[in-house]
């Protein structure tokens, strides 16, 4: 987030764009409200709208909400890590088969209490909705 900018979480569409991005946020990062929501201002592979929704910086290609590491453990659990923004609520979702059609299902929500790397451990086989508490580093 740009210093001094508070994300409002809705589209205050003063410019009439109706693009899902807050006009004040667009002006803070782009200097205008002309950037399309499906555009990628910093060319990091994440759309401007997704940058708005995930509270990342659309002008910094290093600021991306993405899994930075994951590995399967011998005990049947997976360890996931990603960079988070303080006070950001992330939802970990799953699907039985990645190639399958249909909706992703909510597995757990993680409220990041700090900025930095957040890690969780999730069961692979039974998906019984239990996970360890998130930890930041």
Rosetta constraint file for C-alpha pairs under 8 A:
AtomPair CA 1 CA 5 HARMONIC 6.72 0.50
AtomPair CA 1 CA 6 HARMONIC 7.88 0.50
AtomPair CA 1 CA 55 HARMONIC 6.23 0.50
AtomPair CA 1 CA 56 HARMONIC 6.25 0.50
AtomPair CA 1 CA 57 HARMONIC 6.00 0.50
AtomPair CA 2 CA 28 HARMONIC 7.37 0.50
AtomPair CA 2 CA 29 HARMONIC 7.56 0.50
AtomPair CA 2 CA 57 HARMONIC 7.44 0.50
AtomPair CA 5 CA 25 HARMONIC 7.41 0.50
AtomPair CA 5 CA 28 HARMONIC 7.62 0.50
AtomPair CA 7 CA 25 HARMONIC 7.13 0.50
AtomPair CA 7 CA 55 HARMONIC 7.77 0.50
AtomPair CA 8 CA 22 HARMONIC 7.32 0.50
AtomPair CA 9 CA 22 HARMONIC 7.46 0.50
AtomPair CA 9 CA 53 HARMONIC 7.76 0.50
AtomPair CA 10 CA 20 HARMONIC 7.05 0.50
AtomPair CA 10 CA 21 HARMONIC 7.12 0.50
AtomPair CA 10 CA 22 HARMONIC 6.07 0.50
AtomPair CA 11 CA 18 HARMONIC 7.11 0.50
AtomPair CA 11 CA 19 HARMONIC 7.52 0.50
AtomPair CA 11 CA 20 HARMONIC 5.22 0.50
AtomPair CA 11 CA 21 HARMONIC 5.20 0.50
AtomPair CA 11 CA 22 HARMONIC 4.17 0.50
AtomPair CA 11 CA 23 HARMONIC 6.78 0.50
AtomPair CA 12 CA 21 HARMONIC 7.83 0.50
AtomPair CA 12 CA 22 HARMONIC 5.16 0.50
AtomPair CA 12 CA 23 HARMONIC 5.85 0.50
AtomPair CA 12 CA 24 HARMONIC 7.67 0.50
AtomPair CA 13 CA 17 HARMONIC 6.22 0.50
AtomPair CA 13 CA 18 HARMONIC 5.83 0.50
AtomPair CA 13 CA 21 HARMONIC 7.95 0.50
AtomPair CA 13 CA 22 HARMONIC 6.54 0.50
AtomPair CA 13 CA 23 HARMONIC 5.85 0.50
AtomPair CA 14 CA 23 HARMONIC 6.61 0.50
AtomPair CA 15 CA 23 HARMONIC 7.04 0.50
AtomPair CA 15 CA 33 HARMONIC 6.92 0.50
AtomPair CA 17 CA 33 HARMONIC 7.70 0.50
AtomPair CA 19 CA 36 HARMONIC 7.36 0.50
AtomPair CA 19 CA 37 HARMONIC 5.98 0.50
AtomPair CA 19 CA 49 HARMONIC 7.96 0.50
AtomPair CA 20 CA 37 HARMONIC 7.36 0.50
AtomPair CA 20 CA 49 HARMONIC 6.85 0.50
AtomPair CA 21 CA 25 HARMONIC 7.15 0.50
AtomPair CA 21 CA 26 HARMONIC 6.84 0.50
AtomPair CA 21 CA 37 HARMONIC 7.20 0.50
AtomPair CA 21 CA 49 HARMONIC 6.19 0.50
AtomPair CA 21 CA 52 HARMONIC 6.33 0.50
AtomPair CA 22 CA 26 HARMONIC 6.27 0.50
AtomPair CA 23 CA 27 HARMONIC 6.13 0.50
AtomPair CA 23 CA 33 HARMONIC 6.13 0.50
AtomPair CA 24 CA 28 HARMONIC 6.07 0.50
AtomPair CA 25 CA 29 HARMONIC 6.29 0.50
AtomPair CA 25 CA 52 HARMONIC 7.87 0.50
AtomPair CA 26 CA 30 HARMONIC 5.50 0.50
AtomPair CA 26 CA 31 HARMONIC 6.84 0.50
AtomPair CA 26 CA 32 HARMONIC 6.19 0.50
AtomPair CA 26 CA 33 HARMONIC 5.49 0.50
AtomPair CA 26 CA 35 HARMONIC 7.72 0.50
AtomPair CA 27 CA 31 HARMONIC 4.27 0.50
AtomPair CA 27 CA 32 HARMONIC 4.59 0.50
AtomPair CA 27 CA 33 HARMONIC 6.00 0.50
AtomPair CA 28 CA 32 HARMONIC 7.96 0.50
AtomPair CA 29 CA 57 HARMONIC 7.64 0.50
AtomPair CA 29 CA 58 HARMONIC 6.99 0.50
AtomPair CA 29 CA 59 HARMONIC 6.67 0.50
AtomPair CA 30 CA 35 HARMONIC 7.40 0.50
AtomPair CA 30 CA 59 HARMONIC 7.70 0.50
AtomPair CA 35 CA 39 HARMONIC 6.76 0.50
AtomPair CA 35 CA 41 HARMONIC 7.68 0.50
AtomPair CA 35 CA 48 HARMONIC 7.78 0.50
AtomPair CA 36 CA 48 HARMONIC 7.19 0.50
AtomPair CA 37 CA 47 HARMONIC 6.49 0.50
AtomPair CA 37 CA 48 HARMONIC 5.04 0.50
AtomPair CA 37 CA 49 HARMONIC 4.65 0.50
AtomPair CA 38 CA 47 HARMONIC 5.13 0.50
AtomPair CA 38 CA 48 HARMONIC 6.07 0.50
AtomPair CA 38 CA 49 HARMONIC 6.47 0.50
AtomPair CA 39 CA 47 HARMONIC 5.43 0.50
AtomPair CA 39 CA 48 HARMONIC 5.69 0.50
AtomPair CA 40 CA 44 HARMONIC 6.94 0.50
AtomPair CA 40 CA 45 HARMONIC 6.69 0.50
AtomPair CA 40 CA 46 HARMONIC 6.13 0.50
AtomPair CA 40 CA 47 HARMONIC 4.72 0.50
AtomPair CA 40 CA 48 HARMONIC 5.42 0.50
AtomPair CA 40 CA 58 HARMONIC 7.53 0.50
AtomPair CA 41 CA 47 HARMONIC 7.79 0.50
AtomPair CA 41 CA 48 HARMONIC 6.67 0.50
AtomPair CA 41 CA 58 HARMONIC 6.17 0.50
AtomPair CA 41 CA 59 HARMONIC 6.24 0.50
AtomPair CA 42 CA 58 HARMONIC 5.84 0.50
AtomPair CA 42 CA 59 HARMONIC 4.90 0.50
AtomPair CA 42 CA 60 HARMONIC 5.82 0.50
AtomPair CA 42 CA 61 HARMONIC 5.28 0.50
AtomPair CA 43 CA 61 HARMONIC 6.52 0.50
AtomPair CA 44 CA 61 HARMONIC 4.81 0.50
AtomPair CA 44 CA 62 HARMONIC 7.50 0.50
AtomPair CA 44 CA 64 HARMONIC 7.56 0.50
AtomPair CA 46 CA 50 HARMONIC 6.24 0.50
AtomPair CA 46 CA 51 HARMONIC 6.52 0.50
AtomPair CA 46 CA 64 HARMONIC 7.26 0.50
AtomPair CA 47 CA 51 HARMONIC 6.21 0.50
AtomPair CA 48 CA 52 HARMONIC 6.26 0.50
AtomPair CA 48 CA 58 HARMONIC 6.09 0.50
AtomPair CA 49 CA 53 HARMONIC 6.20 0.50
AtomPair CA 50 CA 54 HARMONIC 5.97 0.50
AtomPair CA 51 CA 55 HARMONIC 5.82 0.50
AtomPair CA 51 CA 56 HARMONIC 4.99 0.50
AtomPair CA 51 CA 57 HARMONIC 6.45 0.50
AtomPair CA 51 CA 58 HARMONIC 5.70 0.50
AtomPair CA 51 CA 64 HARMONIC 7.45 0.50
AtomPair CA 52 CA 56 HARMONIC 6.54 0.50
AtomPair CA 52 CA 57 HARMONIC 7.87 0.50
AtomPair CA 52 CA 58 HARMONIC 7.60 0.50
AtomPair CA 54 CA 65 HARMONIC 6.59 0.50
AtomPair CA 55 CA 85 HARMONIC 7.34 0.50
AtomPair CA 55 CA 88 HARMONIC 7.98 0.50
AtomPair CA 56 CA 63 HARMONIC 5.52 0.50
AtomPair CA 56 CA 64 HARMONIC 6.00 0.50
AtomPair CA 56 CA 65 HARMONIC 6.95 0.50
AtomPair CA 56 CA 85 HARMONIC 7.95 0.50
AtomPair CA 57 CA 61 HARMONIC 7.89 0.50
AtomPair CA 57 CA 63 HARMONIC 5.56 0.50
AtomPair CA 57 CA 64 HARMONIC 7.63 0.50
AtomPair CA 58 CA 63 HARMONIC 7.45 0.50
AtomPair CA 64 CA 83 HARMONIC 7.94 0.50
AtomPair CA 65 CA 82 HARMONIC 7.13 0.50
AtomPair CA 65 CA 83 HARMONIC 6.46 0.50
AtomPair CA 65 CA 84 HARMONIC 7.10 0.50
AtomPair CA 66 CA 82 HARMONIC 5.92 0.50
AtomPair CA 66 CA 83 HARMONIC 7.13 0.50
AtomPair CA 67 CA 80 HARMONIC 6.90 0.50
AtomPair CA 67 CA 81 HARMONIC 5.76 0.50
AtomPair CA 67 CA 82 HARMONIC 4.50 0.50
AtomPair CA 67 CA 83 HARMONIC 7.47 0.50
AtomPair CA 68 CA 80 HARMONIC 7.93 0.50
AtomPair CA 68 CA 81 HARMONIC 5.76 0.50
AtomPair CA 68 CA 82 HARMONIC 5.01 0.50
AtomPair CA 68 CA 83 HARMONIC 7.23 0.50
AtomPair CA 69 CA 79 HARMONIC 7.99 0.50
AtomPair CA 69 CA 80 HARMONIC 6.02 0.50
AtomPair CA 69 CA 81 HARMONIC 5.27 0.50
AtomPair CA 69 CA 82 HARMONIC 6.94 0.50
AtomPair CA 70 CA 78 HARMONIC 6.87 0.50
AtomPair CA 70 CA 79 HARMONIC 5.32 0.50
AtomPair CA 70 CA 80 HARMONIC 4.48 0.50
AtomPair CA 70 CA 81 HARMONIC 6.28 0.50
AtomPair CA 71 CA 78 HARMONIC 5.69 0.50
AtomPair CA 71 CA 79 HARMONIC 5.46 0.50
AtomPair CA 71 CA 80 HARMONIC 7.00 0.50
AtomPair CA 72 CA 76 HARMONIC 7.09 0.50
AtomPair CA 72 CA 77 HARMONIC 6.06 0.50
AtomPair CA 72 CA 78 HARMONIC 4.49 0.50
AtomPair CA 72 CA 79 HARMONIC 6.48 0.50
AtomPair CA 73 CA 77 HARMONIC 5.38 0.50
AtomPair CA 73 CA 78 HARMONIC 5.84 0.50
AtomPair CA 73 CA 79 HARMONIC 7.31 0.50
AtomPair CA 76 CA 123 HARMONIC 6.17 0.50
AtomPair CA 76 CA 124 HARMONIC 5.73 0.50
AtomPair CA 76 CA 125 HARMONIC 6.86 0.50
AtomPair CA 77 CA 121 HARMONIC 6.39 0.50
AtomPair CA 77 CA 122 HARMONIC 5.41 0.50
AtomPair CA 77 CA 123 HARMONIC 4.29 0.50
AtomPair CA 77 CA 124 HARMONIC 5.16 0.50
AtomPair CA 77 CA 125 HARMONIC 7.96 0.50
AtomPair CA 78 CA 121 HARMONIC 5.60 0.50
AtomPair CA 78 CA 122 HARMONIC 5.30 0.50
AtomPair CA 78 CA 123 HARMONIC 6.24 0.50
AtomPair CA 78 CA 124 HARMONIC 6.21 0.50
AtomPair CA 79 CA 119 HARMONIC 6.98 0.50
AtomPair CA 79 CA 120 HARMONIC 5.90 0.50
AtomPair CA 79 CA 121 HARMONIC 4.54 0.50
AtomPair CA 79 CA 122 HARMONIC 6.57 0.50
AtomPair CA 80 CA 119 HARMONIC 5.50 0.50
AtomPair CA 80 CA 120 HARMONIC 5.50 0.50
AtomPair CA 80 CA 121 HARMONIC 6.38 0.50
AtomPair CA 80 CA 122 HARMONIC 7.93 0.50
AtomPair CA 81 CA 117 HARMONIC 6.37 0.50
AtomPair CA 81 CA 118 HARMONIC 5.44 0.50
AtomPair CA 81 CA 119 HARMONIC 4.27 0.50
AtomPair CA 81 CA 120 HARMONIC 6.66 0.50
AtomPair CA 82 CA 117 HARMONIC 5.42 0.50
AtomPair CA 82 CA 118 HARMONIC 5.47 0.50
AtomPair CA 82 CA 119 HARMONIC 6.71 0.50
AtomPair CA 83 CA 115 HARMONIC 7.37 0.50
AtomPair CA 83 CA 116 HARMONIC 5.22 0.50
AtomPair CA 83 CA 117 HARMONIC 4.41 0.50
AtomPair CA 83 CA 118 HARMONIC 6.07 0.50
AtomPair CA 84 CA 88 HARMONIC 6.76 0.50
AtomPair CA 84 CA 112 HARMONIC 6.51 0.50
AtomPair CA 84 CA 114 HARMONIC 7.57 0.50
AtomPair CA 84 CA 115 HARMONIC 5.42 0.50
AtomPair CA 84 CA 116 HARMONIC 5.48 0.50
AtomPair CA 84 CA 117 HARMONIC 6.13 0.50
AtomPair CA 84 CA 118 HARMONIC 6.31 0.50
AtomPair CA 85 CA 112 HARMONIC 6.86 0.50
AtomPair CA 85 CA 114 HARMONIC 6.79 0.50
AtomPair CA 85 CA 115 HARMONIC 4.59 0.50
AtomPair CA 85 CA 116 HARMONIC 6.83 0.50
AtomPair CA 86 CA 112 HARMONIC 5.51 0.50
AtomPair CA 86 CA 113 HARMONIC 5.51 0.50
AtomPair CA 86 CA 114 HARMONIC 4.36 0.50
AtomPair CA 86 CA 115 HARMONIC 4.42 0.50
AtomPair CA 86 CA 116 HARMONIC 7.92 0.50
AtomPair CA 87 CA 111 HARMONIC 6.24 0.50
AtomPair CA 87 CA 112 HARMONIC 5.23 0.50
AtomPair CA 87 CA 113 HARMONIC 5.55 0.50
AtomPair CA 87 CA 114 HARMONIC 6.84 0.50
AtomPair CA 88 CA 111 HARMONIC 5.82 0.50
AtomPair CA 88 CA 112 HARMONIC 5.41 0.50
AtomPair CA 88 CA 113 HARMONIC 7.83 0.50
AtomPair CA 89 CA 109 HARMONIC 6.80 0.50
AtomPair CA 89 CA 110 HARMONIC 5.70 0.50
AtomPair CA 89 CA 111 HARMONIC 4.39 0.50
AtomPair CA 89 CA 112 HARMONIC 6.32 0.50
AtomPair CA 90 CA 109 HARMONIC 5.61 0.50
AtomPair CA 90 CA 110 HARMONIC 5.14 0.50
AtomPair CA 90 CA 111 HARMONIC 6.30 0.50
AtomPair CA 90 CA 112 HARMONIC 7.67 0.50
AtomPair CA 91 CA 106 HARMONIC 6.69 0.50
AtomPair CA 91 CA 107 HARMONIC 7.32 0.50
AtomPair CA 91 CA 108 HARMONIC 5.87 0.50
AtomPair CA 91 CA 109 HARMONIC 4.27 0.50
AtomPair CA 91 CA 110 HARMONIC 6.19 0.50
AtomPair CA 92 CA 106 HARMONIC 6.23 0.50
AtomPair CA 92 CA 107 HARMONIC 5.51 0.50
AtomPair CA 92 CA 108 HARMONIC 5.37 0.50
AtomPair CA 92 CA 109 HARMONIC 6.05 0.50
AtomPair CA 92 CA 110 HARMONIC 7.64 0.50
AtomPair CA 93 CA 104 HARMONIC 5.92 0.50
AtomPair CA 93 CA 105 HARMONIC 5.29 0.50
AtomPair CA 93 CA 106 HARMONIC 4.47 0.50
AtomPair CA 93 CA 107 HARMONIC 5.04 0.50
AtomPair CA 93 CA 108 HARMONIC 7.14 0.50
AtomPair CA 94 CA 104 HARMONIC 5.52 0.50
AtomPair CA 94 CA 105 HARMONIC 5.33 0.50
AtomPair CA 94 CA 106 HARMONIC 6.53 0.50
AtomPair CA 94 CA 107 HARMONIC 6.33 0.50
AtomPair CA 95 CA 100 HARMONIC 7.61 0.50
AtomPair CA 95 CA 103 HARMONIC 7.67 0.50
AtomPair CA 95 CA 104 HARMONIC 5.34 0.50
AtomPair CA 95 CA 105 HARMONIC 6.25 0.50
AtomPair CA 96 CA 100 HARMONIC 7.65 0.50
AtomPair CA 107 CA 127 HARMONIC 7.57 0.50
AtomPair CA 107 CA 129 HARMONIC 5.85 0.50
AtomPair CA 108 CA 129 HARMONIC 6.55 0.50
AtomPair CA 108 CA 130 HARMONIC 7.90 0.50
AtomPair CA 108 CA 131 HARMONIC 7.57 0.50
AtomPair CA 110 CA 134 HARMONIC 6.68 0.50
AtomPair CA 112 CA 118 HARMONIC 7.10 0.50
AtomPair CA 112 CA 134 HARMONIC 7.64 0.50
AtomPair CA 112 CA 136 HARMONIC 7.65 0.50
AtomPair CA 113 CA 136 HARMONIC 7.69 0.50
AtomPair CA 114 CA 136 HARMONIC 6.44 0.50
AtomPair CA 115 CA 136 HARMONIC 7.46 0.50
AtomPair CA 116 CA 136 HARMONIC 6.25 0.50
AtomPair CA 116 CA 137 HARMONIC 6.00 0.50
AtomPair CA 117 CA 135 HARMONIC 7.97 0.50
AtomPair CA 117 CA 136 HARMONIC 5.35 0.50
AtomPair CA 117 CA 137 HARMONIC 5.31 0.50
AtomPair CA 118 CA 134 HARMONIC 6.24 0.50
AtomPair CA 118 CA 135 HARMONIC 5.48 0.50
AtomPair CA 118 CA 136 HARMONIC 4.58 0.50
AtomPair CA 118 CA 137 HARMONIC 6.78 0.50
AtomPair CA 119 CA 134 HARMONIC 5.51 0.50
AtomPair CA 119 CA 135 HARMONIC 5.50 0.50
AtomPair CA 119 CA 136 HARMONIC 6.66 0.50
AtomPair CA 120 CA 131 HARMONIC 6.83 0.50
AtomPair CA 120 CA 132 HARMONIC 5.98 0.50
AtomPair CA 120 CA 133 HARMONIC 6.64 0.50
AtomPair CA 120 CA 134 HARMONIC 5.05 0.50
AtomPair CA 120 CA 135 HARMONIC 7.01 0.50
AtomPair CA 121 CA 131 HARMONIC 5.73 0.50
AtomPair CA 121 CA 132 HARMONIC 5.60 0.50
AtomPair CA 122 CA 127 HARMONIC 7.63 0.50
AtomPair CA 122 CA 130 HARMONIC 7.03 0.50
AtomPair CA 122 CA 131 HARMONIC 5.05 0.50
AtomPair CA 122 CA 132 HARMONIC 7.19 0.50
AtomPair CA 123 CA 127 HARMONIC 5.67 0.50
AtomPair CA 123 CA 128 HARMONIC 7.44 0.50
AtomPair CA 123 CA 130 HARMONIC 7.49 0.50
AtomPair CA 123 CA 131 HARMONIC 7.22 0.50
